[in-house]
Amino acid sequence: MRIQGLPGSRSRVIPLLFLVPLLACQRPDGNQTASVGAGPGSFDLGSGNDALLLAAAKIALPPPGIGPGDLPNPSSREAGLVVQYCAQCHQLPSPAMHSATDWPRVLRRMWLRMDRLPPAMQVRAPDEGDRGGVLTYLMANGLIVSGGELPAGAGRQDFAVVCSRCHALPDIRNHSARDWPAVFQRMERNMERMNVAPPTGNQTSNILLYLQDVAQPE
């Protein structure tokens, strides 16, 4: 079976928000522990701690592929707020990246980061009204999660373990048996881009068979 992926709608350079303190760090002897290398985005990391900071900055950022026109109700004021504020620092997030339960926690973390950025980075933080608009929009269009107990079936445990690494478990009825392979492949690409451990070959097979077995009928 050949699975077709979904093409990305744009490409952006992602500013890593934690690199400002990283690049400012210095060893006790006065030498920099990190410096810009010869190529774009390359760094001369001087310690294990620096490498950990750089890796942490890359984890869980939204993957590329979502443009303003791909958002639900893209002409709404709330969708415009998501584009205006969220795309300043990273790729535009899909509302389905998180559930309505998870978005308040995720956004609180983002607001704290934005509030602590130095003015020189020229990142505009939203006021309370705009924050409420972004939160309401993302919660209303968030990931539809599985309610109660997952349906029984081979691969159920692998689905629960692998898919919960990035978000709440989705409602399997969100997609048909025919659509799930393409959706799952897109999720695997997102995991790779966000430095999340991918499923093994056996886990992939088990999850796809499970999803296609219990998904909504055609």
N, C-alpha and C positions, 0 to 999 in steps of 0.2 A: 504494500500500500504506500503510495507516494503522498506525502503530506505537504501541502502548500503553506508557506508562512505568509504573514501579513507584512507588506512593505512599510518601511518607516516613512513618515511624512516630512521629516526634516532632521538636520543634524546640528547639534550645538556643542560648543565648548563648555564644559561644566566647571565652574569655579569651585574649588574645594575649600569649604568655609573654614576648615581648621588649619589651613596652611599658613595663615598669617602668623599665629604664635609659633608654628613649627619653624618657619623660616627665620624667625627672630631669635630662636634658641641659640645659645652659645655654650660651648664647653667651658669648664673652669679655666682652661689655659687661654681662653679668648678666641679660639678658632670656632668658626661656625660649624654646627652639626648638620646643617642642610643648606644646600645652595643650588641655584638654578644651573642645570647642566647645559650641554651643547644644543640639545633639541627641545622643542616645545614640550612642556609637561615633565621634563626629566629633572631629577634631583640627585645630588650627591649626599646620600644619607650617612650620617656619621655614627649612628648607634641603633641598637635594637629598638629602643623606645621611639625614635624617629620613624622607623619603618612601621611600627605598630600604629602610630598616629596617622601616617599616610594611608595605610590599609583601612583604618576605621573611617576615614573621611570618604572613602569610596563605597562603603557598604550601604545598601538599602536606598541609594538614590534612584529616582524614577528613571526607567529606561527610555531610550528615544523611541519615537514612533507616533506620539500624540501631538497633533496640532490644534490650534484654537477651534478650527471648524469641526474637529472630531468630538468635542465636548458635548454632553447633552444640553439641548436648548442653548446653542452657542451664542445667540444674540442677546441673551438675558444679561442684566447688570451683574448678577452673581458670577456667571461664567467669565465675564470680563474682569472681575476682581481676581479670580483665580489666575488668569493669564497675567494680569498686571503685577501681582505680588509673587506668585509662586515661581514664575519663570525667570525671575531676576537672578536666581542662584543655581538652578538646575533645570533639567528637562521638565516640561509641563507634565504634571501627574494626571493619570486617569483617575476619576472618582472611584472606579472599581478596584483600585489598588488596596483599599481598606474598607472595612464594614462601617456602618453608622456608629457602632459601638467603639470602634478603634479610632475614628477620625479625630475626636476631641483630644485624645492623648497625643496623637501624631502632630496635630496643629499646635498644641501647647509647646511641644519641643521645638517646632519651627519658629514660633514667636519668640521664645527665649533666645534662640540663636540669633535671630535678626536684631533683637534689642541690644545684643552684646557686640555686634559688629562695629568696628571703628567707622567713623564718618567718612574716612577716605575711600572706603569701598563703595560709597554712594548707593547703598541698598535702602530703599524706602520701606519702612515698616508701616503696616496698616493701623489705623486708629480702631477704637473699640467697635464702631459701627461696621466698618469694612471687615473686621475679623468675624463678626457675627454673620455677615453675608456669606463669606467664604465657608464658614463652618456649616451653615444651614444648607448651602448648595451641595457640599461634598457628602454630608450625611444623607440628604434626600436622594442622591444618585450613587451611593456607595454600593459595595459588593453585597449581593443578596446571599446571606449565609445559610448554611444547613441548619434546620430547626430540629431539635431533639436528637434522637439516636440515628446514626447513619444506617442506611439500608444494609442488610447482611449481604455478604458475597465475598468471594476470593479477591484479594487485593484491597479490602477495606482498610486494613491496618496500615499498609504502605501509603494509601491515599491520605489517611489521617496524619501520618508522621511527616511526609514530604511536603504536602501542601500547606501545613500549618507553620512551616518555617518562615513564611513571608506574610501571611494574612490569615484571617479567620477562614475556616473551611467553607467553601462555596456550596450553595445548594446545587446538587447534581442536576436538577431539572432546569438549571439556567441554560443548558445547551442540549442539543439532541445528540444521539449516539454518533451521527455522521459528523457533527461539528467538533466533538470533544478532542479528536486527535490533533487538529490544527490549533485549538486553544491550548492544549497541553504542550505542544511544541513551542508556542509563543512563550509560555511560562518558563520553559527550560531555558530559552534564550535570555529571558529577563533575569533568571537566577544567575546565569553566567556573567551578565553585565553587572550585577549587583554583588558579585563575589560571594554568593550563597552556594553551599555545597550542593551539587546536582544529584539527582537520583541515580542509582545504579541501573544497569541494563535490566536486571530482574525486576527492580521496583517499577521502572517505566512500563514494562510489559504488563505487570500485575495491575498497575493503576489504570492503564488504558482499557484493559479487559473489564475491569470493574466498572469504570465510568460508562462504557458502552453497554454493559449488561443492565445497569440500573437507571440509565438516563431516561429522559422523557421520550415517548414514542414519536416516530416521525409523523 
